[in-house]
Amino acid sequence: MNGCIFCKIAAGQIKADVVYTNQQVMAFRDVSPKAPVHILIIPKKHIERLSTISEADFGLVGEIHRVAQWVAKNEKVEESGYRFVTNNGEDAGQSVQHLHYHLLGGRVFNWPPG
């Protein structure tokens, strides 16, 4: 989608600190981290948000979760714990209209968030 920053990152048009990539999914460090480990995991295909995922994309969501497991292990937060979250819509705090997940770790988190 034209103008989407995450689409441009996935296409290599904007540089990012990429920690993982395959044909469907990319993971890169957040430029404004909220934890010692803060990785964004995105589908390379433009999907606006969680509520607009089609049934045809359910396998892609599974791949995102597989990548999250790999990232957590690679970043050494698999055992200590991490938060894996997506925001759906403006009221939830979604600032980029491209489905993305935050993998955060390396510190203790409070509940409830926000």
C-alpha positions as CSV (number, residue, x, y, z in Angstrom):
1,M,0.0,0.0,0.0
2,N,1.4,3.4,-1.0
3,G,2.6,5.5,1.9
4,C,2.6,2.7,4.5
5,I,5.9,2.8,6.4
6,F,5.8,-0.9,7.3
7,C,5.2,-1.8,3.6
8,K,8.2,0.3,2.7
9,I,10.3,-1.4,5.4
10,A,9.2,-4.8,4.2
11,A,10.1,-3.8,0.6
12,G,13.6,-2.6,1.7
13,Q,12.8,1.0,0.8
14,I,13.3,2.2,4.4
15,K,16.1,0.8,6.5
16,A,15.4,-1.1,9.7
17,D,17.3,-3.2,12.2
18,V,16.0,-6.5,10.9
19,V,16.3,-9.5,13.2
20,Y,14.4,-12.0,11.1
21,T,12.9,-12.1,7.6
22,N,11.3,-14.7,5.4
23,Q,8.9,-14.5,2.4
24,Q,5.9,-13.7,4.6
25,V,7.1,-12.1,7.8
26,M,9.7,-9.6,9.0
27,A,10.8,-8.7,12.5
28,F,12.8,-5.6,13.4
29,R,13.8,-3.5,16.4
30,D,11.4,-0.7,17.3
31,V,13.0,2.7,16.9
32,S,11.4,3.9,20.1
33,P,11.7,0.8,22.4
34,K,9.5,0.5,25.5
35,A,11.6,-2.4,26.9
36,P,15.2,-3.7,26.6
37,V,13.8,-6.1,23.9
38,H,11.2,-4.5,21.7
39,I,10.8,-6.1,18.3
40,L,8.0,-5.4,15.8
41,I,6.8,-8.4,13.8
42,I,4.8,-7.7,10.7
43,P,3.3,-9.6,7.7
44,K,4.9,-8.4,4.5
45,K,1.5,-8.4,3.0
46,H,-0.4,-5.2,3.9
47,I,-3.2,-6.1,6.3
48,E,-4.6,-3.0,8.0
49,R,-5.3,-4.5,11.4
50,L,-6.3,-7.6,13.4
51,S,-10.0,-7.1,12.7
52,T,-9.5,-7.1,8.9
53,I,-7.6,-10.4,8.7
54,S,-9.3,-12.7,6.2
55,E,-9.8,-16.4,6.7
56,A,-7.2,-16.9,3.9
57,D,-4.6,-15.1,6.1
58,F,-5.1,-17.3,9.2
59,G,-2.0,-19.3,8.2
60,L,0.0,-16.1,8.0
61,V,-1.0,-15.2,11.5
62,G,0.3,-18.6,12.6
63,E,3.6,-17.9,10.9
64,I,3.8,-14.6,12.8
65,H,3.4,-16.6,16.0
66,R,6.1,-19.0,14.9
67,V,8.5,-16.1,14.2
68,A,7.6,-14.6,17.7
69,Q,8.8,-17.9,19.3
70,W,12.0,-17.7,17.3
71,V,12.6,-14.0,18.2
72,A,11.9,-14.7,21.9
73,K,14.5,-17.5,21.9
74,N,17.0,-15.5,19.9
75,E,16.6,-12.4,22.1
76,K,17.0,-14.7,25.2
77,V,13.6,-13.8,26.8
78,E,11.9,-17.1,26.1
79,E,12.4,-18.4,29.6
80,S,12.2,-15.2,31.7
81,G,9.0,-14.1,29.9
82,Y,7.9,-11.6,27.3
83,R,4.7,-9.8,26.2
84,F,3.4,-10.3,22.7
85,V,0.7,-7.8,21.8
86,T,-1.1,-6.1,18.9
87,N,-3.3,-3.0,19.0
88,N,-6.4,-3.0,16.9
89,G,-7.7,0.5,16.0
90,E,-7.1,4.0,17.1
91,D,-8.6,3.7,20.6
92,A,-6.3,0.7,21.3
93,G,-3.3,2.8,20.3
94,Q,-2.6,1.5,16.8
95,S,-0.6,4.3,15.2
96,V,0.5,2.5,12.0
97,Q,-2.4,1.1,10.0
98,H,-0.5,-2.1,9.1
99,L,-1.0,-5.2,11.3
100,H,2.0,-5.5,13.6
101,Y,2.8,-7.2,16.9
102,H,5.1,-6.0,19.6
103,L,7.3,-8.5,21.3
104,L,8.6,-6.9,24.5
105,G,10.9,-8.4,27.1
106,G,13.9,-8.0,29.3
107,R,12.1,-6.3,32.2
108,V,9.1,-6.9,34.5
109,F,5.7,-5.7,33.2
110,N,2.7,-4.6,35.2
111,W,-0.9,-5.6,34.7
112,P,-3.1,-4.1,33.6
113,P,-1.2,-2.3,30.9
114,G,-1.8,1.3,29.8
